[in-house]
């Protein structure tokens, strides 16, 4: 039987977890000496309240689930002889894939664990988990499922804009951003996930609505006019998400309704409240 495991840097509607039988391993979140498990003892509301007063010295950090946490998860969800497809956040920004691979080696006598680096995060991982389960239920084997995930990985677009540079500057996870800070005062930076790495574009945009238009333009340039899965993600900005979703509906050849999804705090911790984006891929 195929078991699907992911980490909490992935996003999907709550009902997908049950419908597609997806198991989550929580990312560790640290506020100073305090450590929390994302989604277990730290919820979004508490996190966003605490983030309002952080400084460089108190800025929260994330750390990947350790191999023991993954091994515990694998043994909890699977039975001897099962195959586990473990789909995770980009290995270029996190060591989550590495931890999962160590755990996979530790349990190889009991389970066949296939670790897949999404080179992405958020709803990109959510879509992968859903498609993996749909293919499994259609009778496809894990090798064929992985080929489909590779297609999604190669074709998905991930474009976001930040409300402020403050949090990305403190997190240090956006490559090249520090060098641009001097010329980006009051700008609304546009950031793309490129080959698993977050990189700012050269756009100089000051107006939020123009940033939304640019997100759509960049996403469209990669996805094209083919039928597509499109999601709008946001960090504590549900009203703005409606605006961006309306733009997406007018711009893409939608395979299904635009998915509007709150951005995992395991991701938004690097980017800050007010982050908005479009994630999608041609089917």
N, C-alpha and C positions, 0 to 999 in steps of 0.2 A: 504493500500500500504506500502511496506517496503522501508524505507529510510536508507541509510548507511552513517554513520558519522565516521570519524577517526581524528587523530591529525597529526601534521606535523612531528612527529618523525617517521612516516611511510613513506615508499618509494614505488613508482610505476611509470612506464612511464606516461608521461603527457596524452597520449591518453587513458589510462585506466580510468582516472578520468571521462571523458565524456562517454566512452563506457560502463562503469559499474556504472555510476551515483553515484560516491563517493564524499562526501562533506568533506572538510578539515577544522579543527579548528586550527589556528596557535598557536604554542608554543611561549611564550614570551622570548625574548633574551635581556639581559642587558649588556651593556658596561658602567660600572660605573653608573652614574645617567641617562644615556640614555637608553630608553627602545624601543625595536622594536618588530614588529610582524613578525615572520619568514615567508618568502615568500610574505609578503605584502609590508613592507617598508625596508626589509633587504634581498638582494639576495646573492647567493653564492659568486659571484665575489667580492662584497664589503666586505663580512665577511672574506674571505681568505686574502684579502689585509690588513685588520685591525689586524688579528690574528698574523701576522708576528712580530709585535712589542710589544706584550703583556708581562706583568710581573705578578708575583704573586698578586700584588695589583690591576692590571688592567685586570686580566683574566675575560673573559665574563662568565656570569651565565645564566642558563635557569630557567624558572619557568613555571609551568603548566598553561594552560588556567584556569581562575577562573570560578566558577559556573555560574556567570552572562554571561560570554562569551559563555559557552556551552548552556545556556538557549536561548540566542539570536540565536545561530546557529540552535538549534532544531526548534524554532518557524519560522525561515526563510525557512527551507527546507521541513517542514512537514505541513500537514493539519490535522485538528481535526479528531481523530480516527486512524491516521496512527500509524504503529509500526516503531520505530527507533532502528536500531542495531548500537550501538556505540562501536567501536573496538579501543582499546588504548594500548599505550606503557606500558611495565611492571610496575605494581604498586609497585614493590620492589625497583625501582630506581626513581620513579616519583609519585607525588600525582595527576596525571592527571585522573586516574580512580576514585579517591575519589571526585574530582571536578565534573566529569560527573555523578556520583551517586547522588550527592547533587542536581544537575540540573534536573536529572531524577525525583527525588522526587518532585521538584517544579512544574513540568509540567505534573504530572501523571493524572491530571484531563482532559488533552487534548490529550496526546499521551502515548502509551505504549513504554517506553524506556528500552531496554535491553542493559546493559553495560557489555562489555566483556573485561577482562584483557588478553591481548595476551601473557603476560609473556615474551615478546620479543620486537622487534622494526624493523625498516627499512623494507626490502622487505618481512620479515615474516608477517608484518601487511598488506602489499600490496597484497600478495597472499591470505590472509584471506578475504580481502574485495572483491577480484575478485571471489573467490569460493562462497562467500555468495551471490553475485548477480547472479551468474550462477545457483545456487540452487533455488534462488527465482524465476528466470525466468522459471525454470523447474517445478514450482508449489509446491515446498517444503515450509513448514511452518517454523517459526522462531525457534521452539524447535529442529527440525531436522537440521537446519542450524547450530545452536549452537553446537550440537553434533559433526558435521563435524569440526567446528573450534577447538573444544577440542581435536580432533584427531590430527589436524595439530600442535596445541600447544604442545601436548605430544611427537610428533615425529620429530619436526624440529630441525635442527642443525644450530648453529650460532657460527662460529669460525673466529677470526680476528687476524691480526698482526699489530703492531704499527711501524711507521717509527722512532719514538723517544719516550722516556718515559716522556719528558717534559710536555706535555699537560695533560696526564692522571694523572701525579703527582699533577699538579695544580688543576685539577678538583676534585680529591678525590673520583671519582665514581667507580674505579676499586678496589674491595675488595682485601685486602692482598698485594697490589702492593707496598705500602710504605715499608713494612717489607722486601721486596725483592730488594729494590733499591741498597743496598750496594753490592750485588753480581751480579747485572744485568747491570753493566756499559757496554755500547756498545752492549748490547744484543738486539735481536729483539723479544720482548715478544709475546707469543701466549696467546690469551684470549678467553675463552669460555663463552657463556651465559648459565648458569646452573640454572634451576628453577627460572629464572627471574633475576639473579644476575650475574654481570660480574666478572669472577674469572680467574686469570692467571694460566697457567699450570706450571709444573716444568721444562719445556724444557729450555735448555740453547743454544740458536741459535744466531750466529753472522752474518750469511750470509742471505741476503734477499731471495735468491732463495730457500734456505733450509727451510726458514720460510713458503714459499708458498707450498712446498712439504708437510710440516707438517700440514698445514691447510687442504690440500686435504686428508691426511691420517686420521686425526681426524674426519673430516666430513664423510668420507667413513665408518668409524667404526660405526657411528650411522645410516647412511642412508642405507648402504648395497648395494646390487645389484638390488634392486627393481626399477622399473621405478620411476623417481624422478623429481621434480621441483628444479632447481638449479639456483641460482643467484650469481653473483660476484659483490660486492659493494666496492666502493673506495671513498676516500676523496681527491679530486683534484689530482688524479693519473690515468688518463685515459689510458696512454700507458702501465703502469704496469698491469692495469686491463685486458688488452688484453692478456698478458702473463698468468695471472692466469686463465682467461677464457679458454685458450687453454688447460691448464692442466686439468681443469674441464671436458672439452669435452672428453678427453681421459680416464677419470677416472670413470665417472658415466654413468648409464643407463638412458639417458635423455628422459623424457616424451615430452619435447619440447626444443627448442634452449635455451642455457644459456642466462639468462637475465643479462646484464651488466648495473648497475645502480649507479649513483652518490649517495653517502651516505648523508642522510639528515644532514644539519648542526646542527639541534637540537640534533643529536646523535654524530656527529663528533666533536662537541665542547668539548665533554668529552674525546676525544681520539687523536685528532690532525690531521693535514694534512698528507697525505701519508698512512693513515690507509687503510688496504685492508682486504677483508674477503670473505667467502663463506657462504651463507645462503640457506638452502634447506630442503626438506622433501620428504619422499617416498609417492607416491600418493596412 
